[in-house]
């Protein structure tokens, strides 16, 4: 599994570099995101990229030896997404740890947040606008690739440790659900 994580990380970084060198183009998407003027679909994906690292941190508390480098790697996921989050998973085997009930409460809050965020994007957003931003803005393009990478990583980890891993096929929501219901 470590090889898969390492190869995936290399592919992600190389792809991002190649895209930024050969296809770099910026529109106002990032400015619109910061000002909350972007399409709700775009705002939704951007916010999910903040929830995903929380889910991976909670997963790490449950299944990893949380050393200082692991904490740093998982915490950097809030700023660098999959570019940083993958590193702790290349260095450790997964084993179940006992965690406090706070982990389950935070997972429930994350689950509710993910449901609301996805609902907001799906109900009020316009997928065509999102695809236009994806093809015309490097920030949105790399952000989307990062989201898909984290989604794939959550599925891979879920199939490794959970009894009902198919829930992870529901982006972000399923991963939070599995973390929430994983009680000793």
Secondary structure, DSSP 8 states (H G I E B T S, - for coil): -HHHHHHHHHHHHHHHHHHHHHH----SHHHHHHTT-S-HHHHHHHHHHHHHHHHHHHHHHHHS---HHHHHHHHHHHHHTHHHHHHHHHH---------HHHHHHHHHHHHHHHHHHHHHHHH--HHHHHHHHHH-HHHHHHHHHHHHHHHHHHHHHHHH-TTGGGGGSTTHHHHHHHHH---
